[in-house]
């Protein structure tokens, strides 16, 4: 399996785990012009990959993903509760992603409006690292 195929498979694992934990989430493997919230989109983190040299010339790679969770088209109380729930370490979506082999949810960030295509959505990002 190539590195690219491995990364795509990893993204799909994140999406599958999140949707299994919250069946109302609509998965979008790539950002589209329009989405229907609640939605989940995986983006490459910044930095996307960090290399660690080990003894003997072996290089390990750690990848970072931004798991964008879009709660609603408007910032309303229900959308805030849904979004903040996803960021809670006791939440099923958070736990499902964090429990995947080699993955760790490191923080939640960028809560606010997300422009997607022609719409604006209330959302936030879980930063996930993967030691693959």
C-alpha positions, 0 to 999 in steps of 0.5 A, spaced: 500 500 500 502 506 498 503 512 503 497 516 499 493 510 500 494 509 507 493 516 508 486 515 505 484 509 508 486 513 515 481 518 513 476 513 512 477 510 519 476 517 522 470 518 518 467 511 519 468 512 527 465 518 528 459 516 524 458 510 527 458 514 534 453 519 531 449 517 525 446 524 524 453 526 522 454 526 514 461 524 511 464 528 506 471 525 504 472 532 500 470 539 501 464 540 496 460 546 494 455 545 499 454 540 505 448 538 509 449 539 517 451 536 521 457 534 517 464 531 518 470 533 513 477 531 514 483 536 512 490 535 512 493 539 518 498 544 518 503 541 518 501 535 515 507 530 516 512 531 521 518 526 520 522 523 526 529 520 525 531 514 529 537 510 530 539 506 524 536 511 519 529 509 520 524 515 519 518 515 523 512 519 520 507 523 524 501 525 521 496 531 523 488 531 521 483 537 522 477 533 523 472 539 521 465 538 525 459 542 522 453 543 527 448 547 523 448 553 518 446 558 524 449 559 530 444 557 535 443 554 542 442 547 539 448 548 534 452 550 540 450 544 544 452 539 539 459 542 537 461 543 544 459 536 546 463 533 540 469 537 543 468 533 550 472 527 551 466 523 554 463 524 547 462 518 543 465 521 537 471 524 541 472 517 544 471 513 537 476 517 534 481 517 540 480 510 540 483 508 533 490 505 533 495 510 533 490 516 533 490 521 538 485 527 539 490 533 541 485 539 542 479 542 539 480 549 535 477 554 531 470 554 533 466 559 529 463 560 522 466 556 516 465 558 509 463 552 505 461 553 498 456 558 498 454 557 505 456 559 512 456 553 518 457 553 525 463 548 527 469 547 530 476 542 529 478 537 532 486 536 531 488 529 531 495 526 530 496 519 527 503 515 528 503 511 522 
